[in-house]
Amino acid sequence: MRLSVPVTDHGSFIAIAAQSEEETWFLIAIDSRLEELSHAHFGSAREIEAAARALLRHETRKPPSTRRS
């Protein structure tokens, strides 16, 4: 890992945007709701932040019975 950027949402630390030796960006999930994005590759740290926050917004709109534990 060459560079890392913390990803936060409303003051909570939710993920890390990390740059590999090949200079590609990937997400390291801290919040379990982001597991499906963990180690997915992106073009930039900003794209990672947007994807993580979008997924969290999508998760909070689901009815409680369909949320993953």
C-alpha angles and dihedrals in degrees: 000000000000101000136006133194124193115236116212135180120197090340096311121119103234107161149347124245104212131188116216128216087263088057095245118134124234136176125243108198119224096166109066091223088070096055093111088061096045110126092002112143124240137177096243145358089256091058089052092052091050094047093047094049092045091053091049091050090050091049093051092053094057118098111257093251092063099045117109116241 
